[in-house]
């Protein structure tokens, strides 16, 4: 089975997003997965949907966590899907 794809919804100048991205990069050392970074300000639909929630993490089409990201939730999602 190949590596899972994680979608990371973010925006510029977002301290929570920066912190979450660092956690995800550290987690990649333990679990193989790809990170697809999506800037919500480049898509009006995503901006409307996630504007106050970012960062938002989605794995295999399922929203896993948002805001203060729990690395344990992300790990569980990556190993269970």
Secondary structure, 3 states (H helix, E strand, C coil): CCCEEEEEEECCCCHHHHHHHHHHHHHCCCCCEEEEEEEHHHCHHHHHHHCCCCCEEEECCEEEEECCCCHHHHHHHHHHC
